[in-house]
Amino acid sequence: MGICEGRVAIVTGAGNGLGKEYALELARQGAKLVINDLGVGTHGEAGLTKGAAEQVVDEIRSFGGEAVANTDDVADWDAGKRMVDAAIENFGRLDAVVNNAGFVRDRMFFTCSPEEWDAVIRVHLRGHFCTSRHAAEYWRAQAKAGNPVDARIINTTSGAGLQGSVGQSAYSTAKGGIATLTLVQAAELARLGITANALAPNARTRMTDTGAFDMGVEDGAFDVFAPENMAPLVAYLVSEQSKGVTGQVFELKGGNIFLSQGWTDSQGFDKGARYNASELDDVVRKLLNVREPAKAVYGAG
């Protein structure tokens, strides 16, 4: 019996890569699933992986799991409700939303077009909003009706969103927004019995297969960047075991799990009065000297 036995979850972008591995592991752990995938390429090109959601459903059913397919656009408001409704209609409830769907449009900031910017922001930020918003409304109604709620929102941020990545201004901006959204969701939804956490995966996927990242593995060695390494953490966060774990950004690289500690205040220098502009260079230099060193921007230097 798995740790997610009886739980019902939606996994978006579950036709390939990380989302597929999440779905397979959740099914092995006993969860019933709505498998969402629009069937697009890594840059959002339509139709490149058509049928991916159905293939994952077939694979889950082949080992005795329960799943249904959904091919909606995660950033469509009405589609978010259809996913929630699919979970309830097929399995009688909903316990978790795993927001994973997304794509990239790698561009240096000075060549990024408004259309590319909007497309990336839409799929990641609005895509995280729509399904989770409808799910939260469902859970709130359950709580108001006196039914116990022990629900989960699991978001996908990125190291690009936590410290930036050269050539990925739109993607980094969206993923940074998702990390902050997670903090707000955790604070607002706790009283309803809903937790919210985010993952920053370190894994080999279609989006990293661009030559910009060294994610190779030697024969016989542990594959640190295998996408399936992330799946057990997702299963844990979906499970009842993770009750009370909320407002966290998890990073997992191979077998190394840690938390991103986010923005925090450095040591301050208090003059006790308003600064003159001419005084500030010395103070700012002191602040820079005493602060904890930041993780480098990916691709910088």
C-alpha positions in Angstrom: 0.0 0.0 0.0 1.5 3.3 -1.1 1.7 6.6 0.9 -0.8 8.2 -1.5 -3.5 5.5 -1.3 -6.9 7.0 -1.8 -5.6 10.5 -2.7 -6.8 12.1 -5.9 -4.5 14.5 -7.8 -4.2 16.6 -11.0 -0.8 16.7 -12.6 -0.4 19.3 -15.4 2.1 18.8 -18.2 2.2 15.1 -17.3 2.8 13.8 -20.8 6.6 13.9 -20.8 9.6 14.5 -18.6 9.1 15.4 -15.0 5.4 15.5 -15.1 5.2 12.0 -16.5 7.6 10.7 -13.8 5.5 12.5 -11.1 2.3 10.9 -12.4 3.8 7.4 -12.6 5.2 7.6 -9.1 1.9 8.9 -7.7 0.0 6.1 -9.3 2.4 3.5 -7.9 1.9 5.1 -4.5 -1.9 4.6 -4.9 -3.1 8.0 -6.1 -5.9 8.4 -8.7 -5.0 10.9 -11.3 -6.1 13.4 -13.9 -3.3 13.5 -16.4 -3.2 16.9 -18.2 -1.0 17.6 -21.2 -1.7 19.9 -24.2 0.6 18.0 -26.5 2.9 20.9 -27.4 6.7 21.1 -27.9 9.3 22.7 -25.6 8.6 26.1 -27.1 4.8 25.7 -27.1 4.5 24.4 -30.7 1.1 22.9 -31.2 0.6 19.2 -31.8 4.2 18.0 -31.4 3.4 15.5 -28.7 -0.3 14.9 -29.4 -1.6 11.9 -27.5 1.0 12.2 -24.7 -1.6 12.4 -21.9 -3.5 9.3 -23.2 -0.2 7.3 -23.4 0.6 8.1 -19.8 -2.9 7.1 -18.8 -2.5 3.8 -20.7 0.8 3.1 -18.9 -0.7 3.8 -15.5 -3.6 1.5 -16.2 -1.2 -1.2 -17.4 0.0 -1.7 -13.9 -3.4 -1.4 -12.2 -3.5 2.3 -11.5 -6.4 4.7 -12.1 -6.2 7.8 -14.3 -8.0 9.8 -16.9 -6.6 12.1 -19.6 -7.2 15.8 -20.0 -5.8 17.8 -23.0 -6.8 21.3 -21.9 -4.6 24.5 -21.9 -3.6 25.1 -18.3 -3.7 28.8 -18.8 -7.4 28.8 -19.9 -9.7 29.8 -17.0 -12.6 27.5 -17.8 -10.1 24.6 -18.5 -8.9 24.8 -14.9 -12.4 24.1 -13.7 -12.8 21.3 -16.2 -9.8 19.6 -14.6 -11.2 19.9 -11.1 -14.5 18.7 -12.3 -12.9 15.7 -14.0 -11.3 14.6 -10.7 -14.6 14.9 -8.8 -16.7 13.2 -11.5 -14.3 10.3 -12.0 -13.0 9.8 -8.5 -15.4 11.6 -6.2 -12.9 14.1 -4.8 -9.7 16.1 -5.2 -6.8 16.2 -2.8 -3.9 17.8 -4.7 -2.9 19.9 -7.7 0.7 19.4 -9.1 1.4 22.4 -11.3 4.1 21.3 -13.7 3.2 22.4 -17.3 5.3 25.0 -19.0 7.7 25.8 -21.9 10.6 28.1 -22.6 11.5 30.7 -25.2 15.1 31.3 -24.6 16.2 34.8 -25.6 18.6 37.4 -24.3 16.6 40.3 -22.8 17.5 42.7 -25.6 16.0 40.4 -28.3 13.0 39.0 -26.4 9.8 40.0 -28.2 6.5 41.0 -26.4 4.8 37.9 -27.9 7.5 35.6 -26.5 7.4 37.3 -23.1 3.6 37.0 -22.9 3.6 33.4 -24.0 6.0 32.3 -21.3 4.4 34.4 -18.5 1.0 33.1 -19.5 1.8 29.4 -19.4 3.7 29.5 -16.2 2.0 32.2 -14.1 -1.5 32.1 -15.4 -1.2 28.3 -15.8 -0.3 28.0 -12.1 -3.2 30.2 -11.2 -6.2 28.8 -13.1 -6.3 25.1 -11.9 -5.2 25.9 -8.4 -7.7 28.7 -8.1 -10.6 26.4 -9.0 -9.2 23.7 -6.7 -9.0 26.2 -3.8 -12.6 27.2 -4.4 -13.7 23.6 -4.2 -11.7 23.0 -1.0 -13.1 26.2 0.6 -16.6 25.0 -0.1 -15.8 21.7 1.4 -14.4 23.3 4.5 -17.5 25.6 4.8 -19.7 22.6 4.6 -17.9 21.1 7.5 -16.0 18.4 5.6 -12.4 17.9 6.6 -9.8 19.2 4.1 -6.2 18.0 3.9 -5.3 19.3 0.5 -2.1 20.2 -1.4 -0.8 22.6 -4.0 2.6 21.8 -5.4 4.1 24.4 -7.7 7.1 24.3 -10.0 9.7 27.1 -9.7 13.3 26.9 -10.9 16.8 27.8 -10.0 16.3 30.3 -12.9 13.5 31.9 -10.8 15.4 31.9 -7.6 18.6 33.4 -8.8 18.1 34.2 -12.5 19.4 32.7 -15.7 21.1 34.4 -18.6 19.0 34.2 -21.8 15.8 33.3 -19.8 14.5 36.6 -18.6 10.8 35.8 -19.2 11.1 32.2 -17.8 13.1 33.4 -14.8 10.5 36.2 -14.1 7.7 33.7 -14.2 9.4 31.1 -12.0 10.3 33.8 -9.5 6.7 34.9 -9.4 5.6 31.2 -8.8 7.9 31.0 -5.7 6.3 34.1 -4.3 2.8 32.9 -5.2 3.6 29.8 -3.2 4.4 31.8 -0.1 1.1 33.7 -0.4 -0.9 30.6 -1.0 0.6 28.9 2.1 -0.3 31.9 4.3 -3.8 32.4 3.0 -5.0 28.8 2.6 -3.6 27.2 5.8 -6.8 27.9 7.7 -8.7 25.9 5.1 -6.5 22.8 5.5 -4.5 23.5 2.3 -0.7 23.4 2.1 1.3 25.0 -0.7 4.9 24.2 -1.5 7.2 24.6 -4.6 9.9 22.5 -6.2 12.9 23.7 -8.1 13.9 20.6 -10.0 17.5 19.8 -11.1 16.7 17.3 -13.8 17.2 16.5 -17.5 14.1 17.3 -19.5 13.2 18.5 -23.0 13.6 22.0 -21.8 17.2 21.4 -20.6 18.2 19.4 -23.7 19.6 22.5 -25.5 23.3 22.0 -25.0 23.5 24.8 -22.4 23.6 22.5 -19.5 26.0 19.6 -18.8 23.7 16.9 -17.5 25.6 13.8 -18.8 26.2 10.7 -16.8 29.0 8.2 -16.9 28.3 4.5 -17.5 27.3 2.8 -14.3 27.2 6.0 -12.2 24.2 7.3 -10.4 22.3 9.6 -12.8 22.0 12.7 -10.7 19.8 14.5 -13.3 17.4 11.7 -14.0 13.9 13.2 -13.8 12.5 10.3 -11.8 14.7 11.4 -8.9 12.2 14.2 -8.2 9.1 12.0 -8.2 9.3 10.6 -4.6 9.4 14.1 -3.2 6.2 15.0 -5.1 4.5 11.8 -3.9 5.5 12.7 -0.3 4.1 16.2 -0.7 0.8 14.9 -2.1 0.5 12.4 0.7 -1.1 12.8 4.1 2.3 12.4 5.7 3.3 15.9 4.6 0.5 17.6 6.6 1.8 20.9 8.1 4.7 21.2 5.7 3.9 24.4 3.8 5.4 27.6 2.4 8.6 25.9 1.4 10.7 25.8 -1.8 12.4 22.4 -2.2 15.4 21.7 -4.3 16.5 18.2 -5.0 19.6 17.2 -7.0 20.0 13.5 -7.3 19.9 12.3 -3.7 20.6 15.7 -2.2 17.5 17.5 -0.8 17.6 21.0 0.6 15.5 24.1 1.0 15.8 27.5 -0.7 15.9 30.0 2.1 14.8 32.9 -0.1 15.2 36.6 0.4 16.2 37.6 3.9 17.5 40.8 5.5 21.3 41.4 5.9 22.9 43.3 8.7 21.8 46.9 8.7 23.5 50.2 9.4 21.2 52.6 11.2 22.2 56.3 11.3 19.1 57.2 13.3 18.3 60.0 10.9 17.8 60.6 7.2 20.9 59.9 5.0 22.4 62.4 2.8 22.9 61.1 -0.7 26.7 61.8 -0.5 26.9 59.4 2.5 25.4 56.4 0.9 28.2 55.0 -1.2 30.2 54.2 1.9 27.2 52.6 3.6 26.2 50.6 0.5 29.8 49.2 0.2 29.7 48.1 3.8 26.4 46.4 3.2 27.8 44.5 0.2 30.9 43.5 2.2 28.9 42.0 5.2 26.1 40.3 3.3 26.0 36.5 2.7 27.2 35.8 -0.8 24.4 35.1 -3.3 24.2 32.1 -5.5 25.4 33.1 -9.0 23.1 33.8 -11.9 23.0 30.8 -14.1 25.3 31.4 -17.2 26.9 34.5 -15.8 30.6 35.0 -15.7 
